[in-house]
Amino acid sequence: MLFVFSTDCFAMDFDAVVTYESIFVIYSRNYEGSGFVIGSNTVVTNAHVIGNQNDKKVKAYSGQEYNASIYLFNEAIDIAI
């Protein structure tokens, strides 16, 4: 049985544009992964994405690219900020 409803759907004031703009691609030599904004100039990703590489870049889906520095790196819980 399939129910179809013609209605708008909202999830906790979900704003797709703001969410889309907060997602970044993380590049570190041969690694690539995703990350997302958690504050001003701050992106969180997995530690395994950046590994122990020194040269890191983050790229917004708009195409804008930024150099990145590591604030926190913890392999045990696989997180990097």
URGIHU-V49612 format. One record per backbone hydrogen bond with DSSP energy under -0.5 kcal/mol. CO is the residue of the C=O (numbers start at 0). NH is the residue of the N-H. Records with the same first field share a line. If there is no record, write none. Layout:
CO=NH ; NH
This chain:
4=6
10=13
13=15
14=18
15=19
16=20
17=21
18=21
19=22
21=36
22=60
23=34
24=58
25=32
26=56
27=30
30=27
32=25
34=23
35=43
38=41
41=37 ; 38
43=35
44=79
45=48 ; 49
46=50
49=52
53=55
55=67
56=26
57=65
58=24
59=62
63=59
65=57
67=55
68=70
71=80
73=78
78=73
79=44
